[in-house]
Amino acid sequence: MPSVVLPRQIESGPGSFKHLGKKVKAYGGKRPVIIMDSFLASPPLNLHKRVAAILKEEELEPHLFCQFSGEPTTDHVDASLKALTKYKCDSVIAIGGGSAIDIAKATSVFGATQDLKWESIPSLPHLDRLPLFAVPTTAGTGSEATKVMVITNKKTNFKMNPGHPKLIPDAAILDPELTLSLPQSFTAFTGLDALTHAIEAYVSTRASVMTDLYAIKAIGMIGKSLPKVYENGSDIEKRNHMILGSCYAGIAFSNASTNLAHAMGRPLGAHFHIPHGLSVALLLPFVMAFSLPAAKDRFADIALSLGAENSSNQEQLAKTSVDIVHNFNRHFDIWNFGRKHIKNVEELKQTIPHLVEDALSGNGIETNRVLPTSDDIKAIYHSLVKKLSEEKVNITQ
């Protein structure tokens, strides 16, 4: 029987953030640690002050941890655990993007079981954790609704992505007002990450009737809203569609899995220190083209959800989905941002054997519609090399 796992509570809409304190109190939290992106806790936003006021209305004693930036690492988790212990916190609140939420997930489980091993998390029949709450400020990772976290091991530079149903937060609050300050570039990166989640969930070999409902809805919401919110970041209606679409995509891929674009994007991002959303966006159209022959009907559905006109030629319609994603990358300046992070394309070319090895050792390969060989993955990376070499980009921007 198809089924999905998702947060016990999801509250959405402008102004829903003000209910955070009641959520924490309902789950027995008294001294929550707030894990927040550092720029949110800095002028001019100073969001931590607003959070503290909301929590103190419910007589809670919050403590802030914001000593991290960039992609989440094991060092960040170690630092957050020290804050948790120092202030004797009993619950964890994540406010920010995927990095903050994933650090919070790790903090909640390692805070409950100190001798826990990263590699043992997926196989544990029961995983203890502290009460966990997620308030995303980006529309991208969907981590507020997923049973996975992505943490880079600082010693090996390998992106770990252990999964367990207990990593799903108890409650998620989706307030689009908190995404209004997101810069245009990160609106694109995170939005394309969410779109990748939804597309990969829909074409996954683990897709079900239930996950299809969330995935195809997310594809339509994101595909129609992202170009508009990219041009007008203050459009609260489209921001709301984006944060809902991101959550739906998170539910879909958490239950159906991502596949090749994420398997290849993780090592690319780790090696060149590329934001996660950008790394998967760089690969998505090439992976779609590779997988398309085995799922023409599904890629045709994706094209229609992205706004393509219907056609009796299913193969052509399926190819249109790839064209639309290529056009997104061009419109959102993805190739240019790729070159800003990969300034030496020759280095990318020389690194491909290592990237292939890491991609094959990670999750997602087995759920791709076409099971790729190492040569297939190598060819896709070379397609990216060719694209970045040919594209006329401004790498000094």
N, C-alpha and C positions, 0 to 999 in steps of 0.2 A: 504494500500500500504506500503510495507516495505521501511524504510528510515533509514538513520544514520545521526547523528550530529557529527562534527569534527572541528578542527581549520580551520579558514579561509585560512591560509597559512601554509604549511609544507615544509621546505627546508631541504634537506639532502645531505650527502656526505662529504668526507674529505675536510676541509677548509671552510665549509659553515658558520662557526661561525663568520667569518669576516664581514658578512652582517648584523649582529645584529643591529648596529647603524642605518642603513637605514630603517630597519623594525620599530624600535621605532619611528623614525622621521616621517615615513609615517602615523603613527596613532596619530600624534600630541604630542608625548611625548617630553618634554624638560628637565625635572629634574627627571629622573628615580631613584627609590631606587633599588639597586641590593641586592637581598636576596640570599646569597651564603653560602654553607656549609663551616664551619670555617676552616676545614683542607685544602680546596681549596684556601683559602685566607692566608695561612701560608706557610713558607718555607718548602720544596724547590719549591712548585708549584707557589705560588704567582699569582694565576690566576686573581685576582682582578685588578692587574696592567695592564694585557693584555686587560681585559674588558674595563677598564677606557680609555685606549689609543684608542680602537676601537670606543667607544662612543664619545670621544672628537673630533675625526676626523669629526663627523657630528655636531659639536658644541653643544653637549649635556652636561649637568652638573650632572653626576652621584654621588650617595651617597651610601655607602656600609653598609649593615646590615648583620652581620655574628655571632651574639651572640646567637647561639643555637647549640645543638648537640643531637644526638639520635632521637627518634621518636618525631614528632611535637606535641606541647601542646598548650593549651590556653595561658599559660604564654609567650611562644615564640611569639604568635600572638600579645599579648598586647605589648610586647617589640618592635616588628617590626612596630606597629602602632605609637608608640612614635617616632621612627626614621622618619617615613613618615611625621608626623606632624612637627617635629623639623626642617627638611630640606625642608619643603613645596614641597614635591615630587608630581608629577602629573601622574606617571605611575610606573609600577612594573615589574621588570625583575627577574625571578628565574633562578639561575644557580646552579645545583647540582642534588641530587637524589630526591626521592619522598617527603622527608621532606621539602626541600627548596621550591619545587613547591607547595606543599599544604599550607605552610605558606604564600607564595606569593598569592595564590588564596584567602585565608582568608583576607589578607592585602588589596587586591584590592577591595573586596566587603565591608569590614568594614571601609575602608578608604573613600569610597563613601557614606556610610550610617552609621553614627556613632551609632544610636540607634537600629540597627539591632539585632535581636535575633537569636541565632544559630538554634533553633528548628523551626523557621519560614521560613528558607531559601528554603526548598523543595516546599513549597506551594505557594510561591509568584509568581503571574503571570508575574511580571517584577522585575528584580534585577539589580540595578545599580552597576557599578564597574568602576575602573580605567583601562586604557589600560594595558593589561597583556601579557607577553611574557615568554616563557619557553625554556630553553636550558638544556636538561638532560645530566648529566655526568655519569649516570648508564643506563644499559639496563634492566629495571625491572618493575617499577611501571606503566609506560605508562601514568603517570599523565599529561604529556604535551598534551594529546589528550582526556582527560576524563572530564566528567561533575560532578565529585565527588571529595571530599577531605576527608582525614582521620586525625582528630585532637583529641588528648586525653584531656579530661576535667581534669585538675589537681586537682580539688576539689573532684571529684567522682572516678577518675581513669578509667572512661568509655571512650572507643574509639567511638567518634561521626563520622559519615560519611555522612553528608548532601550532597545532589545532586541538581544541577540546571544547565540547559544548559549554563547559563552565566558564569559558572565556567570554561568553555573551553577557553583556551588562544586564543588570537587573532592570534598569530603566534608561531610556534614551529620550532626550528632549531636542526636538528639531525646530529651532527658532531661526527663521531666515534673516531676522534683523542682525544676528551675530555674524552673518557672512557679508554684510554690506561693505566692510573695510578691506575685504580681500582684494589684493592688487590684480590688475587685469591679467598678467602673465600666469599667476597662480590660479585664477579663475579658470583659465584654459587648461593648465596642467591637471588640476584636480578634477575638472569636469571630464576631461578625456580619460582619466583613470576610471571614473565612474562608468563612462560609456564602455570602456574595455571590460570592466567587470560584468556588465550586463550582456555584452555580445558574447564573451567567452562562456558565461553561464548558459546562454541560450544554445550554443553549439556544442556544449560539453557532452561527453558520452554519459555523464551522470545526470543529465537534465531530466526533469520529470514534468508532469502536468502542472504540479504546484510551482516549481521553480520557473517554468515557462511564463506563468502569469505575472510574476514579479519582474522577470528579465525583460519581456517584450514591452511591458508598461514603462519600465525604466528607460529603455532605448528610445521610445517615442518622446517621453518627457524631456530627457537630456538632449536628444537630437534637435528638438524644436526650440528649447529654451537657451541652450548654451550660446549659440551665435548672438542672441538678443541680449543676454546678460553680459556677454563679453563687450558689446558695444555700449551698453548702459548698465553699469554696475549697481545703480540705485533702483532698478526695477524690482520692487519687492515681490511682485507676483511671480516673476520668472525666477528670482532667487528662491522662492518657496518651492517652485516646481523642481529646481535643481537639487535642493536638499532632500526633498522627498524621493526624487529619482535616484539619488545616491544611496539612500537608505534601502530602497527597493532592490537596487543592484547588489547591495551588500547582502541582503537576505538571500537573493538568488545565488550568488557565487559561494556564499558560506555553505550552502546546501548542495550545490551542483559542482562546485570547484571552478577555478580559473584554469587556463591551460597554457598553450605555448608562448603567448606574448608575455605572460607573467614569468614563466620559467626562464625565458631568455632575458627579460627586462631586469630581473633581480641582479644577476652578475654584472650586467652592463652598468646599472646604477651604482653598484658597490665599487666597481673598479674605477669609474670616472667621476664618482661623487655627483651623480645626476639625480635630481629630485625624482622620486618614484613615478609620479604621474607622467613626467616627461619621458622617462626611459621606456615605459610601456607604450606611450603614444608613438614614439619613434619606430617601434616594431610592429604595431598593430596592423597597418595596411598590408605589410608583407606576409604576416602570419595568416591574415584572412585570405589572401590570394592563394597561399599554400594549401589551406584547409578546405577551400571552397568546393573542389570536385567531389568531396565526400558528403557534402551537406548543402547541395544547391537549393533545396526547398527552404532550409533554415536561413540561409543568407538572402534569399529572395524575401522572406518575411522581414528580415532586418532592413532591407532596402525600403520596403513599404513603410515600416515604422519610422524611418528617417526622412520620409516625405517623397520618395520616388513615385512616379506614376506607374500604375499597374500595367503589366504586360503579359501576353500569353507565352512569351519566350522566357522561361524560368531561368535558364542559364545566363541570359543577358541581364535579367533583373538582379540575379545574384551578384554578377560582376559590378553592377551599379553600386552595391553596398560598399565595395572596396573603393570605387571612385569617390563616393561621398566622403569616406574617411580620409582619403588622400587630400581631398579639397579642404576638409576641416584642418588638417595639418598645415596646409598652405595658408589658409585664412588666419589661423591662430599663431602663425610664425614659428611652428614647431621645429622646422628644419634649421632655422636661424638659431634658435635656442639650443638645439642639438650641437651645432658647431661652436657655440660659445663654451660648452662644456667639453666637447671633444675637438679641441683646437687643432690637434695633429691627427688627421684621419689615418695617416700611415701607422700611427701607434694603435689605433683601433684595429686595423688590418692585422698587425702583428700579434695582437692580444686575442684574436679569435679562437685559436685552439684552447686557450685557458677558459674563455667564456663558454665554449661548447661543453667542456668538461663540467663546469659548474652548473650549467643549465640542465644537463643530463642527470646530475646528482640531486637536483631539487624536485619540488612538487609541481605537478601540472602537465608533465609530458604524457602521462598515461591517460588523461582525459581528453586529449586532443583528438578531433575527428579522424585525422590522418596521423598515425603513429610515426613520428619523425626519426630518421636515422641521424647519426652524428654529421653525415655529409649534408643532409637536409638543413640542419640547424646552421651549419657552416655557410651554406648557400644563402640563407636568409640574412645572416650577419653581413655577408658580402653585398647583398642587395642594399643594405643600409649604408655600407661604405660607399657604394657607387652613387647613391642618392646624395649623400653629404658632399661627395667630391664634385658632383655635377651642379648642384644647386648654387645659384648665385646668392650668397648670404653675406650679411654684414656681421662679422664676428667681433667687432669692436663695440657694437651697440650696448 
